[in-house]
Amino acid sequence: MNKNELSTELTGLLPQMENALLNTNIPAEKIARIVLTEVTKNPKILNCTRDSILISVMEACQLGLEPNAISGLGYLIPYGTKCQFIPGYKGYIKLALQAGSVSSIWARVVKENDMFEYEEGDSPFIKHKPCITGNAGKPIVVYAICKKTNGDKQFEVMTFEDVESIRKKSSAGKYGPWKDDWNQMAKKTVLKQLCKYLELDSDKASIAAEKQEGGMSGMVYDLEKKDFIYVNGGEEKLEGNMTDLVEDAEDLNERFPVAN
């Protein structure tokens, strides 16, 4: 697929995108423009299958997150010939705040020369004083804190080794956002872990928390059902499932006809 062909496909997909973007202030045409800009910056996306690109676009619309790498809300990531939409650090924050039960949520990276203390148990706390003079050193810890509207606080702490273990399991661990901005991805990782434990009153936040990188297991958008479904299994298993989601139903051309 080339850029012009993708533009035509997105034009045909606009009605479905508009429906998915209901209750947001994001026009479908804006998402389409962003997608075309992203493929200009990362032409490898065009090597992905048509089906996986359209599924990724619909996932971004369903979650109400612009697939704009610069914004940090979300990314279109090519995994070989499969494209996947991955919510970013700011995307998780946006979804958590939309849940209604969260008043504020954030994440920080702790460096070697920072002052950092935390304690769990009956009186949990986090105390972090960043080093602002000289070299702060390498990352050693990343944490996320959530304040709920009822006054409760909850936090999650991960070591550098914890984050690296997750990065190494990701098919995109050596390139893309992990390569270009480790700190942002580390903060996104700990936020994602925290969101799994929060009882968020938001389907979107829950879906984002269940999305997996690279292997594409977890929550995946089904073009036929026009909804998210949970796919359990590794990358090889999902290769078949991703195809089934699209090809075992009506042909994608019939559901999203190419505009003349």
C-alpha positions in Angstrom: 0.0 0.0 0.0 1.2 3.5 -0.8 0.3 6.8 0.8 -2.3 7.7 -1.8 -4.0 4.3 -1.5 -4.1 4.7 2.3 -5.6 8.1 1.9 -8.4 6.6 -0.2 -8.9 3.8 2.4 -9.2 6.4 5.2 -11.7 8.4 3.2 -13.9 5.3 2.9 -13.4 4.6 6.6 -14.5 8.1 7.8 -18.1 7.2 8.7 -16.9 4.4 11.0 -14.2 6.7 12.5 -16.8 9.4 13.2 -19.0 7.0 15.0 -16.1 5.7 17.1 -15.2 9.3 17.9 -18.6 10.3 19.3 -18.5 12.2 22.6 -15.0 13.4 21.7 -13.9 16.7 20.2 -11.8 15.0 17.6 -12.9 15.2 14.0 -12.4 12.0 12.0 -10.7 14.0 9.2 -8.1 15.1 11.8 -7.3 11.5 12.7 -6.9 10.7 9.0 -4.5 13.6 8.5 -2.5 12.6 11.5 -2.2 9.0 10.2 -1.0 10.2 6.8 1.6 12.4 8.5 2.8 9.5 10.7 3.3 7.3 7.6 5.3 10.1 6.0 7.6 10.2 9.1 7.7 6.3 9.4 7.2 4.8 5.9 7.6 1.3 7.4 3.9 1.5 8.4 3.0 1.3 4.7 4.7 -2.2 4.6 2.1 -3.4 7.0 -1.1 -5.1 5.8 -4.0 -3.0 4.9 -6.2 -4.7 7.5 -3.9 -4.1 10.4 -3.4 -0.4 9.6 -7.2 0.1 9.4 -7.7 -1.8 12.7 -5.0 0.3 14.4 -6.7 3.5 13.2 -10.1 2.3 14.5 -8.5 1.4 17.9 -7.1 4.9 18.1 -10.6 6.4 17.3 -12.4 4.0 19.7 -10.0 5.1 22.5 -10.3 8.8 21.5 -6.5 9.1 21.3 -4.7 10.8 18.4 -2.1 8.4 16.9 0.5 11.2 17.0 4.0 10.3 18.3 4.9 13.9 19.1 1.8 14.4 21.3 2.7 11.2 23.3 -1.0 10.2 23.2 -0.4 7.1 21.0 1.8 5.5 18.4 1.3 3.6 15.2 3.9 0.9 15.4 4.8 -1.5 12.6 5.7 -5.0 13.8 6.9 -6.6 10.6 3.8 -6.6 8.4 1.4 -5.9 11.3 0.6 -2.4 12.4 -0.6 -1.8 16.0 -1.8 1.2 17.9 -0.1 1.6 21.2 -1.3 4.2 23.8 1.4 6.5 25.0 2.2 7.9 28.4 0.0 11.0 28.0 -2.7 8.7 26.5 -2.9 6.7 29.7 -3.2 9.9 31.7 -6.0 11.2 29.5 -8.0 7.9 29.7 -7.5 7.7 33.5 -8.7 11.3 34.0 -11.7 10.6 31.8 -12.7 7.7 34.1 -14.2 10.2 36.5 -12.9 8.7 39.7 -9.4 10.1 39.2 -8.5 13.7 40.1 -4.8 13.5 39.1 -2.3 10.9 38.0 1.3 11.2 37.0 4.6 9.3 36.7 8.2 10.1 37.2 11.6 8.6 36.5 14.1 8.5 39.5 17.8 8.9 38.7 20.8 7.6 40.6 21.6 10.9 42.3 18.0 11.8 43.2 16.8 11.4 46.8 14.1 8.7 46.8 12.3 6.8 49.5 9.1 4.8 49.5 7.4 2.5 51.9 4.4 0.1 51.6 2.3 -1.3 54.3 -0.2 0.5 56.6 1.3 3.9 56.0 2.6 3.9 52.4 4.4 6.9 51.1 6.7 8.1 48.3 9.3 10.9 48.8 11.3 12.0 45.7 13.6 14.9 45.5 15.2 15.2 42.0 18.8 16.1 41.6 18.9 19.5 40.0 22.6 20.1 40.1 25.2 18.3 38.1 24.7 14.9 36.6 21.5 13.1 37.8 22.8 9.8 36.7 21.1 6.8 35.1 17.4 5.8 35.7 17.0 3.4 38.6 13.3 3.5 39.5 10.0 4.7 37.8 6.8 5.3 39.8 3.2 6.4 39.2 0.9 8.1 41.7 -2.9 8.4 41.4 -5.1 10.7 43.5 -8.8 9.7 43.5 -11.7 12.1 43.8 -12.6 10.5 47.2 -9.1 11.5 48.6 -7.5 8.0 48.3 -4.0 7.7 46.9 -2.4 4.8 45.2 1.0 4.3 43.7 3.1 1.8 41.8 6.9 1.5 41.8 9.0 -0.4 39.3 12.8 -0.8 39.3 14.9 -0.2 36.2 15.2 -4.0 35.9 11.4 -4.4 36.1 10.9 -2.0 33.2 13.7 -3.5 31.2 12.2 -7.0 31.6 9.0 -5.7 30.0 10.9 -3.8 27.3 12.8 -7.0 26.3 9.6 -8.9 26.0 8.2 -6.4 23.5 8.8 -6.9 19.8 9.4 -3.1 19.6 11.8 -3.1 22.5 14.8 -2.2 20.3 13.2 0.5 18.1 10.4 3.0 18.0 9.4 4.8 21.2 11.5 2.5 23.4 14.6 3.5 21.4 13.8 7.2 20.9 12.3 8.0 24.4 13.0 5.4 27.1 11.8 7.7 29.9 8.4 8.2 28.3 7.9 4.5 27.7 9.0 3.7 31.2 6.5 6.1 32.6 3.8 4.7 30.4 4.7 1.2 31.6 4.3 2.0 35.3 1.1 3.9 34.6 -0.2 0.9 32.7 0.5 -1.3 35.7 -1.1 1.2 38.1 -4.3 1.4 35.9 -4.7 -2.4 36.1 -5.1 -2.1 39.8 -7.3 1.0 39.8 -11.1 0.4 39.6 -11.6 2.9 36.8 -15.1 3.6 35.7 -14.1 3.7 32.1 -14.2 1.0 29.4 -11.5 2.9 27.5 -9.1 3.0 30.4 -9.6 -0.8 31.0 -9.1 -1.6 27.3 -5.9 0.5 27.2 -4.6 -1.2 30.3 -5.1 -4.6 28.7 -3.4 -3.8 25.4 -0.1 -5.6 24.9 2.8 -4.6 22.7 4.4 -6.5 19.9 2.6 -9.8 20.4 -0.7 -8.1 19.9 -2.4 -10.2 22.6 -4.8 -8.5 24.9 -7.5 -6.1 23.7 -7.8 -6.0 19.9 -10.3 -4.1 17.8 -12.6 -6.4 15.7 -13.6 -4.7 12.5 -16.6 -7.0 12.1 -18.0 -6.6 15.6 -16.9 -2.9 15.7 -15.8 -3.5 19.3 -12.8 -4.7 21.3 -12.3 -8.3 22.0 -9.7 -10.0 24.3 -7.2 -12.2 22.5 -5.2 -14.5 24.7 -2.0 -15.9 23.3 1.4 -15.2 22.0 2.4 -13.5 18.8 2.2 -16.6 16.6 -1.3 -17.4 17.8 -2.5 -13.9 17.1 -1.2 -13.9 13.6 -4.0 -16.3 12.8 -6.5 -14.5 15.0 -5.8 -11.1 13.4 -6.5 -12.6 10.0 -9.6 -14.3 11.3 -11.0 -11.0 12.7 -11.0 -9.6 9.2 -11.0 -12.4 6.5 -13.4 -14.9 8.0 -16.1 -12.3 8.0 -17.2 -10.4 5.0 -14.4 -9.1 2.8 -13.0 -5.8 4.1 -13.7 -4.2 0.7 -17.4 -4.8 1.2 -17.6 -3.4 4.6 -15.3 -0.4 3.9 -15.6 0.2 0.1 -12.9 2.1 -1.6 -14.1 5.6 -2.4 -14.1 6.5 -6.1 
